[in-house]
Every structure is written in C-alpha cells, then in structure tokens.
Amino acid sequence: MPAGQIYVGCTVIANGEYAIDTSGQAIGTLSGQQAIVARIAPYPAVYSVYISGYGWMKPESLQAVRV
C-alpha cells in the first residue's frame, strides 16, 4: 500500500466528527485518537470510513500511520 493510503485494517489518527451512519448525523468528535479502519463504504457517502469503536468518519479527517 502506498504511504498514507487508508484501507480496511489500517491504523489511523482521527481528528473530526464521527457519525452513527454514512448520511452524516454527527454524534461526537475525535481529536488525535488512534483507531482501526473497520469498513469503507462502497458508495459515495458523506461519512464513508467506519472506525472501530466510534462510527463513520470523513476520509479527510483521518491520517494513516505506520505501526
């Protein structure tokens, strides 16, 4: 995988709002939280990346890290 690319199973640093579903009803905010990408929506969505233990986030709110 290219450096910085987000994929299922990768570790990310999350900075931004997360939602209960892909439509974008934000339920909280993360700041510098390390998490694992569990799912990526296969269709266009406002919040398209699912972070284990939190919810759906916008890809631009995530930064892939090497562990």
VENMOSUL-V102783 format. One line per field, one symbol per residue. psi: psi as a letter, one per 30 degrees, with the letter a starting at -180 (. if undefined). Layout:
psi = ???
This chain:
psi = kkkfkklkflklkkjakllflffgjkflkkjgkklkkfkkkglklejfkkkkfdaklkefgkjklk.
